[in-house]
Every structure is written in C-alpha cells, then in structure tokens.
C-alpha cells in the first residue's frame, strides 16, 4: 500500500491536469456551440445542432478511439494525452452547449424584448441583459457537467494515459488487491470532485448575491 | 495511409453481431438499473439506519467514481472473492449497479413527491406498508420519473462501450477485433459510431413516444 501510494498521487495530478484542460476546452466549445445554436443563420444553427447530436449520440470512448487510433490515417498525429484532452473536451463541449443554451433560453423573453425596445442591438441585449442573468442559471448545471467530466477522464486509461484509473488497473493486475486499489483511486477521485464542488458552490453563492 | 472503406463488408457480420451484444447488454443492464434503483431508493428512504447506512456508503462511492474504475473492481474483485463470473455478466452487473445508483436518486425524490394522502388512504384501506408502497406509491413515483430514467438508459447505451475493456465482445470490442486484422481503425470506429448513433436515435424516439403516452394518461 505505502509502496504504490506515491504512484497514485502522481496519477491524481495527471487526472487533475486532464480535467482542467478538458474543462477549458469544453467551455470554449460550449460557448461556440451555443453561439451557433442561437445564431440568426440557418447554416450555423444546423451545424450547432449536428455537433450536439453527433457528439452526444455516440460513446465518448469511440470518439477518443477515432481521434487517437484513426487520426494518423487522416494526418492527425497526437500523443495519448493530447488526444485525451481534445477528444474529451470536444465531447463535453456538446453537453455544455445544451446546458448554456438551456440557461439562456430560461431567461424571460420580456427581458430581451425590453432591451431591444430601449434601442439596444441584438448583441448588446445579449451581453448586457441576457447573459448576466443566464450566467447565474448556468453555474450549477455546469458544475454537474464538470463533475461528470472529471469522472469521464477515466476513459483515457483506454488509450494508456497514466492517470488514476490506469494506475489502479495496473496495480490491480500486479498486486491482486482490487478492493484496496479501487478505494485508493476512488477516494482520490472523490477528493478532487469534492474540492471542485466547493468551488462551484462558492461561485453559485457569489452569483446569487450580486 | 489513406482511407479505404471497402474492407468493411467482409467484417460487417462480426460488427453487427457485436451490435446485437451491445443491445443485449444495454437491455440487461437497464433492467438491473431500473429495479435496482427502486430497491435502493426504498432502502434509502424506509429501511432502518443499520441497513440503509452501508447502502448509502455504497451509493456515495459509486456516485463519486468513474464507471470504468467500477468495472475493473467488479470484474477483478468478484474473481478475488472466488466468484468467477463471465465477462458479460460482470458487464451487466457493473453497468446495472452504476446506473441503479443514479436511478435511485431520481426514484427517491419522486417517491417523496407522491402525495402523502395516497399512502394514508392505502393504509386506511388495510394495505400493509409494503403493499402500499408496491401497489400505490411506487407506480405513481415511477410514472413521474420516466423521462429522466429514459435519459439515463440512453447514457447507459453509450457507456456500454466501456465493457469492451473487460473483454465483453460487444460492438466496440468486435470493431477492435476487425481492426486487429485489417489495421483500419478510422473506418471501423466510424462505422461503430454510426451504429451507436442509430441505436441511440431509436431509443430517443421510443422514449419520446412513451413520454407522450404518459402525458395522455394523466
């Protein structure tokens, strides 16, 4: 147990790094996806809808495999960690698109109409009236997305990135102690998720006061 | 190395057989997760603390850790304690338990949301506590959560790809086999993605149909 623990800590660091980078990419894809889905132009609306439907409609594992194993055939050479971040980030972005769009739609329609009546442009109304209200609504559900994201980083074990799940699997194989290894990795995951949860709760409180 | 989709027809039967297994494992795990979810919810809400506490700890652990890790635990853990289950069973149990915990959370809220008068009326009519739960409360609670449970089942379909890592010959693993002999990962993974997508669309259509019927029956 003491012998393997340092390896688990190192792996937990990789999981944290993966989660942070994936979250950043996921939020970026989510913003782009939301902008596309709410666009005035049919082409963008269609592209946004196709993105969400395809990436939510197929397993994240297969998306990772297409990118990592299939990528070289179409000229995309990535190492396992890069493929993991990009694959998971784009996948999570599709879920975040739905979350963000939902929050924006949930803002009362009268707000946009009032803003337009006051002479604001579409973009001004969005930036100064709708988004500040929608932000508040999306913090919690985005927290749920990020919680799911942290757990889904385990998938990159399948393309042999040495993170928590991969490490647990390796030591289950070599020590024949599945329960102990599961507990070590499990507790580390839960600590990461707990800390992120505290951050989300803090942001949520903060957004509610203002 | 360019793309060559002409290799697919030769392996199509292997891949389609894998799709059949994917559907089988999804249905099996969905059934486990549905009834497991109801049982877990009832234990969490009504069982004495000494019984419900270990189940709560179990749920807490399963909610906070990745499915892949749980699959490794179940597959290797069962062997460790002397129960040698085939990979397919381990996959059904692992996926089923994982989603049972998620479903249980939904069932708990919906059971609590059923009007108190329903329980009181059933008890007044002479039903025992268990009878009242089984015949009056749970049926109403289940009807209320069908949409989110259905979403969980669609998530379950996609997560069923993970059981390939413990050696269940479902869609993903059969694609890997075909790739093993053709070295054409892109073609086969895209094919598999399309098959998952179609199954996913069918499930969504069924769910929407069921949702409409529930609306009508209210």
Interface residues (C-beta under 8 A of the other chain):
Chain A: X54 X57 X58 X59 X60 X61 X62 X63 X65 X66 X69 X70 X71 X72 X73 X74 X151 X152 X153 X154 X155 X157 X158 X164 X165 X168 X169 X172 X173 X176 X177 X178 X179 X182 X185 X186 X189 X190 X193
Chain B: X1 X2 X3 X61 X64 X65 X66 X67 X68 X69 X70 X72 X73 X76 X77 X80 X158 X159 X160 X161 X162 X164 X165 X172 X179 X184 X185 X186 X187 X189 X190 X192 X193 X196 X197 X200 X201
